[in-house]
Amino acid sequence: MEAAALRRTYEDLLAEVTAGGFGPPPAGELTVEQVLAHLAANDELLIEATEAVLAGSPWSYYDAQSTLPPQVDAMVAHPAGLPGLAAWLHTTSGRLCGLMERLGAAAETPVDCRLRESVELVIEESLPWGRMLDIHGRIHLPMHLDQLRAMRTAAR
């Protein structure tokens, strides 16, 4: 996935948030606020790993901190509420896309990856870092975009 395509995916997600009108999530699903906090925190982990790859440092990517309920719930308590969480995601996504533009051949750098998103997306292997970012852009973000859209549908 190219950085421009990743930017468009984030823009679609943030446009959905801006449209508003959300109802509650289905039982066991994340709220809108939790989705945004999870994605922004996950972006920060992706940023750390991408910076390490660009610096030539060995790194592991493990998303547990951005997916465990206690950590997500703590992040949701953002002082600026939903707009603040959206702004946080806007900032982190911009940083990640900017770093992705610089990857070049470093995208082939193997990184030990651990990603768990319920039962739908589980990765536990060493992957070229560009492939992990591709999975994030083509599978992970659209999965959460679908969650947001479903909550908007429920609100109507």
Summary of the structure (lengths in Angstrom):
residues: 156
radius of gyration: 15.2
end to end distance: 33.7
largest distance: 49.3
contacts: 479
relative contact order: 0.21
helix: 68%
strand: 12%
